[in-house]
Amino acid sequence: MICVDRVASQCAKLKARYIKVDEKGVQSEKNGRLSFLLKHQMNKFMTPYQFIYKVVSLLLLNNNSFIYPIYSKETLEIEELIPLKPIVVEPVEYLNNVYTYKFYFEDGQVYEIPIENVIHLKRFYSRSDFFGGNNAVSEHDALLKTLKTNDALIQGVQNAINSSFQIKGILKINGMLKEADK
């Protein structure tokens, strides 16, 4: 987790901007609701730093990160960007080649959202066309092996210390002995 924290905290320091390139190739920063979101508050609960930190940490831990944009019904502009933390995601294909993601959350809620309505960041493209990583599960085998070895070493040292402090036996002498005989 320390490695994930370091990478996510450094990425979260980035300043997101909404830039438009015109026909002449000149870049200019656009003003508007999206620009405001990127600079000040991604949603009601998160600053840009917190948002980017969460998105990057989810990406590093799961090889996938999902963001759900919420649009204004009147202006059709993006009002909020919500990072999603599902426990399971299933791609669903319907007969007319419409794809959706089915999200299962810890609280038991299940939502099905069209793929085009979700921002999906992926890394480590593998067997799946939809997900990054090994079918959306991170490759933690090497890390788990190291952690198991570390745990065994710690327990071994702890057991050695505990056994060295144990009383090996009690000797009771009934009678009078000389000091040399003791």
C-alpha beads as a LAMMPS data file, in Angstrom:
LAMMPS data file: protein, C-alpha beads

182 atoms
181 bonds

1 atom types
1 bond types

-500.0 500.0 xlo xhi
-500.0 500.0 ylo yhi
-500.0 500.0 zlo zhi

Masses

1 110.0

Atoms # bond

1 1 1 0.000 0.000 0.000
2 1 1 2.900 2.365 0.610
3 1 1 3.957 2.081 -3.053
4 1 1 0.402 2.751 -4.235
5 1 1 0.169 5.724 -1.879
6 1 1 3.406 7.221 -3.193
7 1 1 2.422 6.930 -6.851
8 1 1 -1.170 8.093 -6.268
9 1 1 -0.121 11.072 -4.132
10 1 1 2.405 12.202 -6.765
11 1 1 -0.153 11.821 -9.589
12 1 1 -2.750 13.701 -7.543
13 1 1 -0.479 16.753 -7.553
14 1 1 -1.062 17.092 -11.296
15 1 1 -3.271 19.972 -12.345
16 1 1 -5.887 18.834 -14.863
17 1 1 -6.894 21.318 -17.553
18 1 1 -9.436 21.378 -20.367
19 1 1 -7.515 22.343 -23.505
20 1 1 -8.835 22.822 -27.032
21 1 1 -6.726 22.789 -30.198
22 1 1 -8.050 24.939 -33.037
23 1 1 -7.650 24.432 -36.797
24 1 1 -4.279 26.231 -36.781
25 1 1 -2.923 23.935 -34.061
26 1 1 -3.028 26.600 -31.366
27 1 1 -3.800 25.257 -27.910
28 1 1 -5.985 27.280 -25.588
29 1 1 -7.560 26.519 -22.266
30 1 1 -11.339 26.374 -22.458
31 1 1 -13.557 27.953 -19.837
32 1 1 -16.769 26.382 -18.636
33 1 1 -18.170 23.824 -16.257
34 1 1 -15.656 21.069 -17.099
35 1 1 -12.739 23.435 -16.620
36 1 1 -14.164 24.465 -13.234
37 1 1 -14.578 20.804 -12.189
38 1 1 -11.021 19.929 -13.136
39 1 1 -9.571 22.875 -11.228
40 1 1 -11.757 23.146 -8.123
41 1 1 -14.176 20.352 -7.255
42 1 1 -14.746 17.114 -9.195
43 1 1 -17.894 16.265 -7.248
44 1 1 -19.706 17.274 -4.051
45 1 1 -17.373 15.195 -1.903
46 1 1 -13.907 15.454 -3.484
47 1 1 -11.295 17.980 -4.400
48 1 1 -9.289 17.344 -7.577
49 1 1 -6.419 15.973 -5.444
50 1 1 -8.690 13.463 -3.692
51 1 1 -10.354 12.472 -6.961
52 1 1 -7.108 11.836 -8.846
53 1 1 -5.636 10.033 -5.823
54 1 1 -8.612 7.664 -5.663
55 1 1 -8.713 7.023 -9.421
56 1 1 -4.971 6.289 -9.596
57 1 1 -4.969 4.079 -6.497
58 1 1 -7.914 2.052 -7.855
59 1 1 -6.098 1.738 -11.181
60 1 1 -2.906 0.515 -9.516
61 1 1 -4.688 -1.947 -7.227
62 1 1 -7.199 -3.360 -9.727
63 1 1 -5.669 -2.546 -13.131
64 1 1 -9.003 -0.832 -13.879
65 1 1 -10.577 2.386 -12.721
66 1 1 -14.126 3.488 -13.521
67 1 1 -15.448 7.055 -13.514
68 1 1 -19.109 7.900 -13.946
69 1 1 -19.841 11.391 -15.313
70 1 1 -23.102 12.978 -14.192
71 1 1 -24.643 15.413 -16.686
72 1 1 -26.966 18.359 -16.135
73 1 1 -30.435 17.661 -17.551
74 1 1 -30.854 21.280 -18.675
75 1 1 -27.464 22.129 -20.196
76 1 1 -26.123 18.592 -20.844
77 1 1 -22.763 19.690 -19.375
78 1 1 -20.821 17.479 -16.983
79 1 1 -21.737 18.416 -13.424
80 1 1 -19.746 15.818 -11.512
81 1 1 -17.236 13.039 -11.998
82 1 1 -17.737 10.112 -9.611
83 1 1 -15.031 7.441 -9.183
84 1 1 -16.658 4.015 -8.830
85 1 1 -15.360 1.272 -6.550
86 1 1 -17.267 -1.882 -7.505
87 1 1 -16.352 -5.289 -6.112
88 1 1 -17.259 -7.047 -9.385
89 1 1 -17.740 -5.744 -12.923
90 1 1 -19.275 -7.837 -15.707
91 1 1 -19.457 -6.850 -19.367
92 1 1 -22.888 -7.635 -20.799
93 1 1 -23.612 -7.909 -24.523
94 1 1 -27.129 -7.686 -25.874
95 1 1 -28.408 -8.999 -29.224
96 1 1 -28.099 -5.685 -31.055
97 1 1 -24.358 -5.321 -30.178
98 1 1 -25.074 -3.016 -27.263
99 1 1 -22.529 -3.417 -24.472
100 1 1 -22.990 -2.483 -20.838
101 1 1 -21.025 -2.878 -17.630
102 1 1 -22.839 -4.482 -14.720
103 1 1 -21.401 -3.088 -11.483
104 1 1 -21.793 -4.906 -8.147
105 1 1 -21.041 -2.851 -5.042
106 1 1 -20.277 -3.797 -1.422
107 1 1 -23.660 -2.582 -0.176
108 1 1 -25.457 -5.052 -2.475
109 1 1 -26.460 -2.493 -5.107
110 1 1 -26.205 -3.549 -8.764
111 1 1 -26.136 -1.023 -11.610
112 1 1 -25.978 -1.638 -15.339
113 1 1 -24.522 1.257 -17.326
114 1 1 -23.838 1.474 -21.075
115 1 1 -20.106 1.310 -21.781
116 1 1 -20.137 4.640 -23.612
117 1 1 -21.422 6.339 -20.425
118 1 1 -18.460 5.214 -18.304
119 1 1 -14.868 6.459 -18.354
120 1 1 -12.773 3.318 -18.040
121 1 1 -9.018 3.521 -17.404
122 1 1 -7.114 0.259 -17.944
123 1 1 -3.580 -1.028 -17.631
124 1 1 -1.852 -4.325 -18.456
125 1 1 -4.063 -5.345 -21.353
126 1 1 -4.239 -9.092 -21.238
127 1 1 -6.722 -11.776 -22.260
128 1 1 -9.788 -9.558 -21.932
129 1 1 -10.943 -7.008 -24.497
130 1 1 -12.831 -5.175 -21.758
131 1 1 -10.514 -5.157 -18.751
132 1 1 -6.900 -4.535 -17.949
133 1 1 -4.787 -7.044 -16.042
134 1 1 -5.438 -10.748 -15.828
135 1 1 -9.222 -10.585 -16.249
136 1 1 -9.357 -7.507 -14.005
137 1 1 -7.417 -9.158 -11.176
138 1 1 -3.992 -7.766 -10.375
139 1 1 -0.961 -10.000 -10.543
140 1 1 -0.167 -10.102 -6.829
141 1 1 1.426 -13.582 -6.700
142 1 1 5.004 -12.345 -6.284
143 1 1 3.964 -9.839 -3.633
144 1 1 1.903 -12.436 -1.755
145 1 1 4.833 -14.885 -1.818
146 1 1 7.129 -12.229 -0.329
147 1 1 4.557 -11.312 2.312
148 1 1 4.105 -14.982 3.309
149 1 1 7.876 -15.387 3.661
150 1 1 8.075 -12.199 5.719
151 1 1 5.213 -13.386 7.943
152 1 1 6.898 -16.766 8.495
153 1 1 10.160 -15.039 9.481
154 1 1 8.407 -12.701 11.902
155 1 1 6.498 -15.587 13.510
156 1 1 9.701 -17.657 13.753
157 1 1 11.575 -14.857 15.529
158 1 1 8.612 -14.252 17.826
159 1 1 8.384 -17.960 18.724
160 1 1 12.147 -18.087 19.386
161 1 1 11.919 -15.103 21.731
162 1 1 8.898 -16.555 23.537
163 1 1 10.582 -19.941 24.015
164 1 1 13.798 -18.375 25.357
165 1 1 11.818 -16.642 28.112
166 1 1 10.024 -19.781 29.219
167 1 1 10.843 -21.539 32.498
168 1 1 12.436 -24.854 31.586
169 1 1 11.747 -26.499 34.918
170 1 1 11.524 -26.053 38.709
171 1 1 13.839 -27.780 41.121
172 1 1 12.670 -28.257 44.691
173 1 1 15.068 -29.566 47.314
174 1 1 13.752 -30.889 50.588
175 1 1 16.587 -30.932 53.014
176 1 1 19.834 -29.265 53.916
177 1 1 22.589 -29.374 51.302
178 1 1 26.017 -27.918 51.224
179 1 1 26.621 -25.111 48.778
180 1 1 28.867 -27.337 46.635
181 1 1 26.139 -30.034 46.436
182 1 1 23.562 -27.473 45.255

Bonds

1 1 1 2
2 1 2 3
3 1 3 4
4 1 4 5
5 1 5 6
6 1 6 7
7 1 7 8
8 1 8 9
9 1 9 10
10 1 10 11
11 1 11 12
12 1 12 13
13 1 13 14
14 1 14 15
15 1 15 16
16 1 16 17
17 1 17 18
18 1 18 19
19 1 19 20
20 1 20 21
21 1 21 22
22 1 22 23
23 1 23 24
24 1 24 25
25 1 25 26
26 1 26 27
27 1 27 28
28 1 28 29
29 1 29 30
30 1 30 31
31 1 31 32
32 1 32 33
33 1 33 34
34 1 34 35
35 1 35 36
36 1 36 37
37 1 37 38
38 1 38 39
39 1 39 40
40 1 40 41
41 1 41 42
42 1 42 43
43 1 43 44
44 1 44 45
45 1 45 46
46 1 46 47
47 1 47 48
48 1 48 49
49 1 49 50
50 1 50 51
51 1 51 52
52 1 52 53
53 1 53 54
54 1 54 55
55 1 55 56
56 1 56 57
57 1 57 58
58 1 58 59
59 1 59 60
60 1 60 61
61 1 61 62
62 1 62 63
63 1 63 64
64 1 64 65
65 1 65 66
66 1 66 67
67 1 67 68
68 1 68 69
69 1 69 70
70 1 70 71
71 1 71 72
72 1 72 73
73 1 73 74
74 1 74 75
75 1 75 76
76 1 76 77
77 1 77 78
78 1 78 79
79 1 79 80
80 1 80 81
81 1 81 82
82 1 82 83
83 1 83 84
84 1 84 85
85 1 85 86
86 1 86 87
87 1 87 88
88 1 88 89
89 1 89 90
90 1 90 91
91 1 91 92
92 1 92 93
93 1 93 94
94 1 94 95
95 1 95 96
96 1 96 97
97 1 97 98
98 1 98 99
99 1 99 100
100 1 100 101
101 1 101 102
102 1 102 103
103 1 103 104
104 1 104 105
105 1 105 106
106 1 106 107
107 1 107 108
108 1 108 109
109 1 109 110
110 1 110 111
111 1 111 112
112 1 112 113
113 1 113 114
114 1 114 115
115 1 115 116
116 1 116 117
117 1 117 118
118 1 118 119
119 1 119 120
120 1 120 121
121 1 121 122
122 1 122 123
123 1 123 124
124 1 124 125
125 1 125 126
126 1 126 127
127 1 127 128
128 1 128 129
129 1 129 130
130 1 130 131
131 1 131 132
132 1 132 133
133 1 133 134
134 1 134 135
135 1 135 136
136 1 136 137
137 1 137 138
138 1 138 139
139 1 139 140
140 1 140 141
141 1 141 142
142 1 142 143
143 1 143 144
144 1 144 145
145 1 145 146
146 1 146 147
147 1 147 148
148 1 148 149
149 1 149 150
150 1 150 151
151 1 151 152
152 1 152 153
153 1 153 154
154 1 154 155
155 1 155 156
156 1 156 157
157 1 157 158
158 1 158 159
159 1 159 160
160 1 160 161
161 1 161 162
162 1 162 163
163 1 163 164
164 1 164 165
165 1 165 166
166 1 166 167
167 1 167 168
168 1 168 169
169 1 169 170
170 1 170 171
171 1 171 172
172 1 172 173
173 1 173 174
174 1 174 175
175 1 175 176
176 1 176 177
177 1 177 178
178 1 178 179
179 1 179 180
180 1 180 181
181 1 181 182
